[in-house]
Amino acid sequence: MFFGNSILDAIEIKKSGGALSEGIIREVVAGFTSGDVPDYQMSALLMATFIQGMEYEETLALTRAMAESGDTYTFPDCVDKHSTGGVGDKISLTSLPIVAACGAPVAKLSGRGLGTTGGTIDKLESIPGFSVNLSRQAFERQVEEVGLAIIEAGDLAPADKEIYALRDTTGTVDSLPLIGSSIVSKKAATGAGHLLYDVKCGSGAFMKTPEDARELAELLVRLSESLGIRASALITAMDNPLGAAIGNALEVRESVRFLKGEHVPEDLAHEARLVAVRLLELKDIPEPERAVEESLSSGAAYEKLREFVRAQGGDADALDDLPVSGEVREVAAPGGGYVARFGALSVGRAALALGAGREKKGDAIDFGAGVEVLVKIGDEVEEGQPVARLYGVRQTELAERLVLEALDLSAGPVEPPPAILDSL
């Protein structure tokens, strides 16, 4: 197929603010994925799209074309969730074993983390022996037999992977139609029939304001529904870290404590329960709140986590005492007062400095590194009181400075902010 006229036509149409037909969009996506459309032409189209925007039908066509650009899965009876990423976001580890224990099967293809946002795959790989590389047949069998499987996305929606890499280098990431089509194309290719989006909002998230987060959430749900997926969304706060643990093994340990009924910060416990309830509602499971509580109090959710870990080659017994870095350094409060802010972005950067994340793809990570925050918004602290623990040996002084930059103290009491900002 000759793509030269299609890409040139697309650029001209978009430059003038016109709408692209589904046929042109499919030809351009296919041409770029195959290498017949060069980067410089695709860059011009992305910039024109960034400036002029896209109508909904164009965004839907782009989403569908990218979703169908590689292998696709079909799990119409399964549930899945997608988070737009945040610091300490371990909701997949906490909520998905619950819903699987309640009879809603989970089929999830996930990615690795980059920057301050940890990936579910990296967290799972901190469990000794755990494999995220299952064959298609093994993945489908585990979903059927265990009711929960999470593997690396790999080459899912390859067109999106190529286009995103170009967006990242051309300053066109911050485009709502391009963001929405990127997210939904991968989830549509995964094939789950019921999908919940967790759109993070705040200084530690990509979407900074509730208004922007809601606009993205509405687009994600609309695109999913147009592609035959039953979907809903939550808008959740990410000005402060979620829970206490930031770092791969640290986050798995905190998730295990929650599933075993042990104490974890209330923001994490509340959000994990709410996500689980919403996923069960999408599957029309009766009395979802009661089902969630019974799965936790009976130990069924924790046992489902252990079964899932064993099925993917992991050492389930290691969950009770997962190894973390033996090098631990405490950060003390510089003064007294009430915690008004513990900025997620700076805390995430501290974890990154310690080796818990990647600055660029391919970087090695230290599974045992990270940050544990010891105080939450509204807590009263005294000067010299430990407010965080640093795990790891890399750049510890930088990490300590970043944690202290993240901490704001108030002379008067502070009301903790809500974890859930909106839903649809």
DOBALUM-245656 format. One record per atom (N, C-alpha, C): residue in one letter; x, y, z. Coordinates in pm, whole numbers, plus 50000, padded with zeros to 5 digits. Layout:
// DOBALUM-245656
AXYZ/...
// end
This chain:
// DOBALUM-245656
M500854988050000/M500005000050000/M500885012450000/F500495022749927/F501265035149921/F500695045250019/F501535049450115/F501045057850225/F501375072750206/G502185075950102/G502665089750088/G501555099950079/N500545097249997/N499445106749983/N498615107650110/S498415096350180/S497595096350301/S498185105350408/I499465103950434/I500065112050541/I500105126750503/L500385129750376/L500395143850333/L498995149750339/D498005141950296/D496615146650306/D496235149050451/A496635139750539/A496295141150680/A496905153750740/I498145156450707/I498825168450760/I498085180950714/E497735181550585/E497065193450531/E495685195350594/I494955184250610/I493625185150670/I493715190250814/K494665184750889/K494785188651029/K495315202951043/K496215206850958/K496735220650964/K495615230950951/S494635227650868/S493535237050845/S492375234950941/G492555225851038/G491525223751139/G490425214251097/G490645206650990/G489645197050945/G489685184051022/A488725175250991/A488625162251059/A489105151250965/L489875141951019/L490395130750942/L489375119550936/S489265113050820/S488385101550807/S489025089450874/E488195079650909/E488735067450968/E489685060450872/G489385060850743/G490245054450645/G491645060450643/I491725073750643/I493035080250644/I493785077150772/I493075077450885/I493725074651013/I494305060451013/R493545050850964/R494025037050960/R495245035750869/E495235042250754/E496355041550662/E497605047750721/V497445059150788/V498595065850848/V499175057450962/V498305052051048/V498775043751159/V499505031451107/A498925024751007/A499555013050949/A500885016550883/G500905027850814/G502145032050747/G503245035550844/F502905042150954/F503915045851052/F504435033451124/T503535024251157/T503945012151227/T504865003551140/S504605003251011/S505424995150920/S506725001950880/G506855014850911/G508065022150874/G507975029350741/D506815028450673/D506655035250545/D506385050150559/V505825054150672/V505645068450703/V506785072750793/P507635082050750/P508815085850829/P508445094150952/D509385094251048/D509155101551173/D508825116251149/Y509515122651054/Y509335137051039/Y507925140450990/Q507325131650908/Q505965134150866/Q504965131450979/M505195120651054/M504305117751167/M504415128651272/S505615133951292/S505805144851388/S504985157051347/A504955160051217/A504175171451168/A502685169351194/L502215156951173/L500805154051198/L500475154851346/L501355149751431/L501125150351575/L501085164851624/M501965173251572/M501955187251614/M500685194251566/A500255191351442/A499015197251393/A497835192751479/T497845179951519/T496785174651606/T496835181151743/F498045182951795/F498235189351926/F497645203451925/I497845210651815/I497385224651806/I495885225351775/Q495415217151681/Q494035218251633/Q493055209351708/G493565199051778/G492695189951848/G492085179551756/M491195171451810/M490505161051734/M489045160551775/E488185158051678/E486795155151711/E486715141151772/Y485605138351839/Y485495125551908/Y485625113751811/E484955114651695/E485005103351600/E486425100851552/E487225111451538/E488625109551501/E489395102351612/T489165106651735/T489845100551849/T489485085851861/L488205082651840/L487765068851844/L488425060651733/A488495066351614/A489115059151502/A490595056651530/L491285066551586/L492705064851620/L492865054051727/T491995054251826/T492045044151933/T491865030151876/R490885028651791/R490615015451732/R491765010851644/A492315019851564/A493425016251475/A494645011851555/M494945018751664/M496115015051745/M495855002051820/A494645000151869/A494314987851942/A494464975651852/E494124977151725/E494154965951631/E495464964851555/S496484972451596/S497754972451523/S498634960351557/G498264952551658/G499034940751696/G498114930051748/D498654921051828/D497844910451886/D496794916251980/T495644909851984/T494584913852077/T494104901652154/Y493574904152274/Y493014893752359/Y491514896052372/T490814885752414/T489374886852437/T489024880352570/F488654888852667/F488224884052799/F486934891152838/P485844888352768/P484614896052791/P484054894952932/D484374884153004/D483834882353139/D484754887753247/C485914892953208/C486914897453306/C486804912253337/V487344915953454/V487464930053492/V488934934053487/D489154947053477/D490504952653477/D490404966853529/K491504972153573/K491564986153613/K492814992453553/H492735005453533/H493905012853484/H494055025453566/S495275027653615/S495595039953686/S496485048553597/T496255061553601/T497125070553525/T498445073053596/G498655066753710/G499965066553773/G500125076653885/G500735072053993/G500955080854107/G501995075054200/V502405082854299/V503445078954392/V502855070354503/G503355058054514/G502815048754612/G501515042254570/D501185042954441/D499925037454392/D500035022254381/K499475015454478/K499525000854484/K498124994754481/I497205001854415/I495804997654417/I495584984654339/S496374982154235/S496224969254166/S496574957754259/L497634959454338/L498074948754428/L497084946254541/T496344956554578/T495424955354692/T493994951954649/S493524957854540/S492104956054503/S491854943854416/L492794940254329/L492514929354234/L492424915654300/P493254912454402/P493014899754471/P491654899154539/I491154910654584/I489834910954646/I488764907154544/V488774913854429/V487694911254333/V487784897154277/A489014891954260/A489154878154213/A488594868454317/A488834871354445/A488304862954552/A486784863554559/C486214874454509/C484764876254509/C484114870654383/G484884864154297/G484314857654180/G484334865654052/A485044876954050/A485184884753927/A486584882553872/P486734874853764/P488084871853714/P488784884253659/V490104884553675/V490924895953636/V491954891453533/A491974898153418/A493014896053317/A493674909553294/K494954910853333/K495604923853326/K496954922953256/L497144931353157/L498454933153096/L498954946853139/S500114947153202/S500584959353266/S501974962953218/G502414974953255/G503704979953210/G504664982353325/R505874986153286/R506904989453383/R506845004453413/G507445008153527/G507425022053566/G508535030053502/L508315043053492/L509315052353443/L509205065053525/G510345070153573/G510335082053657/G509815078853796/T508995087953850/T508515086253987/T507315077053997/T506775072553883/T505615063753884/T506055049353875/G505785041653979/G506165027553981/G505205019153899/G505735009053830/G504895000153751/G504514987653828/T503304982853806/T502854970653874/T503774958953843/I504274958153721/I505174947253683/I506444947453767/D507034959153788/D508244960153870/D507964955854013/K506824959654065/K506484956054203/K506354940954216/L505694934854121/L505534920254126/L506864913054111/E507774918554032/E509064912154012/E509964912954135/S509574920954235/S510324921154360/S510054908654443/I509044900754405/I508754888054472/I509664877354412/P510474870654491/P511404860554437/P510714850354348/G511234848554227/G510734838454136/G509574842654049/F508934854054079/F507714857954007/F508044861053861/S507254855353769/S507454857653626/S506264865153567/V506584875553490/V505534883253422/V505454879353275/N506214869053236/N506274864953096/N505614851353078/L504314851553060/L503564839453034/L503204838852886/S503164826752832/S502664825152695/S501184828952694/R500684831552575/R499264834852562/R498404823552620/Q498764811152589/Q497994799752637/Q498024798852789/A499224800952849/A499344800252995/A498584811753061/F498624823453001/F497904835053053/F496404832253056/E495884827452944/E494454824752936/E494044813453032/R494914803453047/R494604792453138/R494584797153282/Q495524805953318/Q495564810853456/Q494344819353489/V493914827453394/V492694835353415/V491524825853443/E491454815153369/E490364805353384/E490454797953517/E491664793653555/E491814784753671/E491994792453803/V492734803453802/V493034811053924/V492094822953939/G491694828653825/G490844840453829/G491614853353840/L492944852953832/L493784864853840/L495104862053771/A495424870053670/A496714869153602/A497134883053560/I498414886253584/I498974899253545/I500294896553475/I500404900753349/I501644898753276/I502074911753212/E503304911853161/E503824923853096/E503144925752962/A502824938352932/A502074941352811/A502854938152685/G504174939552689/G505004936152573/G504664944552452/D504324937952339/D504074944952214/D502604947852191/L501834948352297/L500424951752284/L500284965652223/A499374967252126/A499154980052058/A500484986452016/P501244979751927/P502564985051889/P502514998951825/A501425002251757/A501315015551699/A501345026251807/D500655023651917/D500675033352028/D502085034952083/K502805023852097/K504165024352149/K505045033252063/E504945031651930/E505755039551838/E505335054251839/I504025056551841/I503535070351839/I503865077351970/Y503725070252082/Y504035076552211/Y505505080552219/A506395071852170/A507825075052172/A508095087852095/L507375089851985/L507555102051905/L506935114051976/R505775112152038/R505155123152114/R506075127852224/D506775118352288/D507645121652400/D508805130552357/T509235129452231/T510385137152183/T509975149452103/T508675151352082/T508225162752001/T507355172552079/G507245170552210/G506455179752292/G504965178952267/T504465167352226/T503035165952197/T502345155852289/V502945153252404/V502335143952500/V501055149752556/D501045162652586/D499945169052658/D498805172752565/S498185162552507/S497045164452417/S495975154652460/L494805159452498/L493765150652552/L493375139452455/P493115142252327/P492775131152237/P493895120852225/L495135125452222/L496255116152210/L496465108252338/I496265114552453/I496365107452581/I495265096852590/G494035100952561/G492905091752572/G493025079852479/S493395082452354/S493515071352258/S494665062052295/S495735067452351/S496865059352393/S496455049652503/I495785054852605/I495395046452720/I494385035852678/V493335040052608/V492235030852579/V492645020552474/S493545024052381/S493955014352280/S494605002152345/K495425004552447/K496084993252515/K495074985052595/K494134991752661/K493154984352740/K492184976652649/A491834982452534/A490954975452441/A491654963052385/A492954964252358/A493704952652307/A493804941752412/T493794945452540/T493824935552648/T492544927152648/G491414933552618/G490194925952595/G489254923952711/A489544929652830/A488614928252942/A487294935252910/G486194929052951/G484884934652918/G484394945053015/H485064946553132/H484634955753236/H485864963053288/L485834976253288/L487054983953310/L486804996253396/L487644997953497/L487585009753583/L488855017953565/Y488695030853541/Y489835039953530/Y490005047553661/D491225047753710/D491595055453829/D492455067053780/V491835078653764/V492535090353711/V493075098553827/K494395098853839/K495025106153948/K495075121053917/C494985129054024/C494935143554008/C495745150254119/G496615159554081/G497395166954181/G498835168554138/S499645173754228/S501035177054195/S501865164854160/G501485153154213/G502215140954184/G501635132954070/A500725138953993/A500055131953883/A500215139853754/F499905133453643/F499985140153513/F498905150953502/M497685147853548/M496605157653546/M496655165553677/K496795178553666/K497035186753786/K495765191653853/T494685193753778/T493465199353837/T492305189253827/P491335190053919/P490165181153910/P489405182653780/E489365194953727/E488645197353601/E489295189753486/D490645190553477/D491355183453371/D491225168353388/A491295163853514/A491175149553541/A489795144453501/R488755152053531/R487405147753495/R487225147353343/E487805157253274/E487695157253128/E488355144853068/L489515140953121/L490175128853074/L489345116553109/A488845115953232/A488045104453276/A486815102553187/E486145113453154/E484965112653068/E485325107352930/L486465111652878/L486885106852746/L487235091952752/L487935087552855/L488315073552868/L487085064552875/V486105068552953/V484885060652967/V484115060452835/R484015071852770/R483255072652644/R483895064052535/L485235065052522/L485935056852422/L485755041952451/S485875038252577/S485735024152614/S484345018952582/E483325026652619/E481955022552591/E481725021252441/S482305030152361/S482155029452216/S482795016952158/L483785011452229/L484474999452184/L483894986752249/G482734988152314/G482054976552369/G482494972452507/I483214981152579/I483694978252713/I482824985752814/R482314978852914/R481574985553020/R482564992353113/A482465005453127/A483515013053195/A482955023453290/S483775026753391/S483495038053479/S484825043553527/A484785054253606/A486045060753646/A485935066953784/L487065067453852/L487235074953976/L488305085553952/I488165096854018/I489205107154017/I489745107954159/T491015104554176/T491595103254309/T492775112654329/A492995116454453/A493995126654486/A495405121154480/M496335129354429/M497735125454425/M498635137654452/D498245145554553/D499145156154601/D500125150654703/N499715139654769/N500535133054870/N500615118154834/P501665111254877/P501775097054843/P500585089054895/L500245078454822/L499155069654863/L499705059054957/G499135058255076/G499675049055175/G500975054255233/A501815045155280/A503095049055341/A504295045155257/A504185034455177/A505335028655108/A505445033654966/I506675037354926/I506985041154789/I508235033454750/G508095023854660/G509195015054625/G508655001054606/N509294992954527/N508694980554478/N508394970354589/A509414964954656/A509164955254762/A508424961654879/L508714974154908/L508014981155016/L506514981754990/E506144984154865/E504724985154831/E504044971554835/V504754961154793/V504174947754804/V503954944254952/R504924947555038/R504774944655181/R503574951955240/E503384964655201/E502244972055253/E500924966155201/S500914961755075/S499724955455019/S499384942555092/V500404934855125/V500194922455200/V499594925455337/R500114935655404/R499564939355535/R498084942755524/F497714950155421/F496304953655403/F495454941255382/L495884932255295/L495104920355263/L495024910755381/K495994911355472/K495974902955592/K495184909355705/G494644921255684/G493844927755786/G494634935755886/E495914938255857/E496754946155946/E496604961055914/H497124969356002/H496934983755986/H497754989355870/V497084997355785/V497745005355683/V497085019155686/P497705029255628/P497075042455627/P495665042155568/E494805050555623/E493395050255586/E493165053855440/D493995062755383/D493765066355243/D493915054255152/L494895045855179/L495095033755100/L493955023755122/A493615021355248/A492555011655279/A491225015755216/H490905028555224/H489645033455169/H489605032155018/E490695036254952/E490695036054806/E490715021654752/A491465012854816/A491504998954771/A490124992554780/R489424995054890/R488074989554906/R487124995354800/L487215008554779/L486295015054685/L486515010054543/V487765008654502/V488055003454368/V487504989354352/A487704981054454/A487184967454449/A485664967354437/V484994975854514/V483534976654508/V483084980854368/R483744991054312/R483344995854180/R483544985254072/L484604977454082/L484824966653986/L483744955953998/L483364952654120/L482304942854140/L480954948154090/E480734961154105/E479504967254052/E479444966053901/L480604968053834/L480634966653688/L480264952553644/K480554942753730/K480214928853700/K478844924653754/D478124934453813/D476794931653870/D476834920953978/I477924920554056/I478004911554171/I477124917354283/P476194909754339/P475294915154441/P476014918654571/E475524928854638/E476064933654766/E477594934754762/P478124942954674/P479584943454657/P480344947854781/E479784957254858/E480484961654979/E480634950155078/R479564942555095/R479614931155186/R480594920555134/A480594918355004/A481504908354946/A482954912254969/V483264925054953/V484634929854975/V485054927555120/E484214931355214/E484564929955355/E484724915255394/E483874906655340/E483974892455373/E485254886355316/S485644890755197/S486874885255137/S488104889255219/L488044900955281/L489164905455364/L489134898655502/S487984898755566/S487904893455703/S488114878255707/S487734871255601/S487884856755597/S489284852355557/G490084861755503/G491404858355454/G491404853655309/A490224853455245/A490144848555107/A490934857255011/A490934870355033/A491664879354943/A493164876954951/Y493664875155073/Y495104872455089/Y495454858855030/E494614848955049/E494874835754991/E494864836254838/K494004844854782/K493974846454636/K495284852654588/L495824862254663/L497124867854628/L498194857054628/R498214848554730/R499214837954738/R499054827954622/E497814824554591/E497564815254480/E498064821254349/F497784834054327/F498224841154207/F499744841554198/V500414844554309/V501874845054310/V502464831354279/R501934820954342/R502434807354314/R502234803554167/A501094807154112/A500784803453973/A501774809453876/Q502344820953911/Q503304827553822/Q504734825553868/G504964814653944/G506314810653979/G506914817454099/G506154826054167/G506694833454281/G506674825454410/D507494829754504/D507564823554636/D506524830254726/A505374823654741/A504294829554820/A504674831054966/D505534822255018/D505954823255157/D506794835755182/A507464840655077/A508294852755091/A507454865255112/L506164864555081/L505294876155097/L505244880955242/D505384871655337/D505274875255478/D506494883055528/D507594882455455/D508794889755498/D509654892755375/L509074900455282/L509754903055156/L511034911155180/P512144907155119/P513404914255144/P513364928755095/V513864937655179/V514074951655140/V515504955355177/S515944967055136/S517314971155163/S517594971355313/G518754966155351/G519164966555491/G519744979955533/E519994988555434/E520515001955463/E519335011455482/V519085015355606/V517925023555639/V518385036255708/R517825047355664/R518195060455721/R516915068055752/E516825073455873/E515625080855911/E515785095655881/V514685101955843/V514635116355819/V513825122555931/A514405132455998/A513755138556114/A513075151656077/A511985154556145/A511275167256124/A512165178956164/P512255189256080/P513095200756112/P512495209856219/G511235207856250/G510565216056351/G509285209156394/G508525215756481/G507265210156526/G506085216356455/G504945209456463/G503735214756402/G502865203556350/Y501965207156261/Y501045197556199/Y501425195756052/V501365183356006/V501725180655867/V500635186355775/A501025196155693/A500095202355599/A500245196555459/R501435191455429/R501695185755296/R502905176655306/F502845165655231/F504015157055215/F504065154055065/G504575163654990/G504425164054844/G504825151254772/A503865145654697/A504095132954629/A505245133554530/L505335144554456/L506345145254351/L507755144554409/S508035152154515/S509365152054574/S509675138754643/V508665132854708/V508875119754770/V509165109254663/G508445110054552/G508695101054441/G510095102654385/R510545115154376/R511905117654327/R512955112254425/A512635112754553/A513545107154653/A513665092054634/A512535085254612/A512565070854587/A513345067754460/L513175076154358/L513925074454233/L515415075754256/A515815085754335/A517235087854366/A517835075854438/L517045069454522/L517515057854597/L517635045254511/G517045045654391/G517135034354299/G515865026654280/A514735031854332/A513475024454322/A512805025754186/G513255035154105/G512625037353974/G513655039053864/R513165042853746/R514015044753629/R513925059053579/E515045065053550/E515035078053484/E514835076353334/K515305065153278/K515065062053137/K514875047153124/K514195043153016/K513915029052995/K515215021252988/G515225009553050/G516425001253050/G517255002653175/D517015013053257/D517765014653381/D517465003053476/A518514998553547/A518314988253649/A517714994553774/I516804987353839/I516224992653962/I516594983654079/D516554989454198/D516814982254322/D515454979354384/F515034966554380/F513714962954429/F513524966054577/G514604966254654/G514494968454797/G514604982954839/A514764992054742/A514945006354774/A513595013554777/G513595025054843/G512395033254844/G512285041754969/V511095047254986/V510815056255098/V509575051355171/E509615051955302/E508435049355383/E508095062055460/V506955068055431/V506545079955503/V505875075655633/L506235082255741/L505785078155874/L504675087155930/V504365097955858/V503315107055903/V502425110455784/K501185113955814/K500225117555711/K499685131455739/I498975136955642/I498415150355656/I497525151155780/G497745161555860/G496965163455982/G497645158356107/D498685149856092/D499395144756209/D500215155956275/E500275155556407/E501125164956480/E502495158556502/V503565166256474/V504925161056490/V505735170656577/E506765165056640/E507695172956719/E509025174056645/E509765184456675/E511085186156614/E511955173956646/G512605168756544/G513475157156560/G512775143756547/Q511435143756539/Q510685131456524/Q510905125656384/P511125112656371/P511265106756237/P509975108356156/V510105113456034/V508945115055946/V509015105855824/A510165100055800/A510315090955687/A511525082055708/R511515070555641/R512685061655638/R513125060155492/L514415060755470/L514985058855337/L515625045055332/Y515275037355231/Y515835023955211/Y516705024255086/G517985020855101/G518875020354987/G520175027655012/V521105026054918/V522445031654937/V522775042454834/R521955044154733/R522235053954629/R521735067854671/Q522535077854653/Q522155091954666/Q521275094654788/T521705089854903/T520865091155023/T520745105655069/E521815113455052/E521735127455094/E520755135255006/L520785132654875/L519815139054786/L518395134754822/A518215122054850/A516895117054886/A516375123755013/E517265125655111/E516845132255235/E516445146655208/R517195153755124/R516835167655092/R515475168155023/L515205158854933/L513935158754861/L512765155854955/V512965146955051/V511905143955148/V511605156255233/L512645163155277/L512435175155357/L511785186355276/E512115187155146/E511445196855060/E509955193755047/A509635180955053/A508235176755037/A507375179955158/L508015181555274/L507285182755401/L506995197355434/D505715200655449/D505305213855497/D504605212055631/L504995220355728/L504385219955860/L503595232655886/S502455231155954/S501585242255987/S501545244056139/A501415256556184/A501335259056327/A500015254156386/G498945254156302/G497635249956351/G497195236756292/P496145230756348/P495645217956298/P495255218656150/V495405207456083/V495115206255940/V494155194655918/E493135196755838/E492165186255807/E492695177855690/P492775164655706/P493235156355593/P492335157955473/P492895158855352/P492075160555230/P491415147455191/P490335148155114/P489675135755069/P490575128354968/A490525115154973/A491285107054877/A490535105654746/I489195105754751/I488375104254631/I487755117854600/L488065123054481/L487605136454445/L486325136454365/D486105125954285/D484935125854197/D484795111654140/S483645108854081/S483455096054016/S482445097453903/L482495088253809/L481525088053702/L481415073853646/
// end
